[in-house]
Amino acid sequence: MKQVFVSDLFPGKTFESEEACLEAEKEHEQKLALEKAKKEERKQRAEEVEQAFKDADEAYKVAREKLNEFVKDYGNFHKTYTGTLPAKSLYDLFFGDNFFKFF
């Protein structure tokens, strides 16, 4: 009579040797550990992104307050923007890839 091995982790599945059963259990545990590690990394990076947006929002509030004080004191403020824009042109802004994100 043939001897069969069964694992609690794989109900209904049989293995021909004890080594094969233990190896399958070990691979399953490694896979679960890897998935858990990826989930934790994703959670940590998401928290970093959230914190970056909170910092940016706070910096924007401070900049707006300083701008309002400056305009109140001197009447106007001119700023030449030298950074990169999210769109290459106004046409791209309104009709480019981002156009359909508004709907």
C-alpha angles and dihedrals in degrees: 000000000000117000116227129192125213128197127210089221093058109042113197094016121110130200128207095220138026090238092056090049093049092045091052091049091049092050090048092052091048090050091051091048091050092049090049091050091050091049091051092048091050091050092049093048091047089054089051091052092048090050091049090053091048090051091048091049091051092048090049091052091051091048091050091050092050091046092051091050091049093049090046090053101038107021101239145017130212122203126180109210112223100168128097120278122224089236127045093225141354089263090057090046094055103028105020129094092299093057095087093047088075092062 
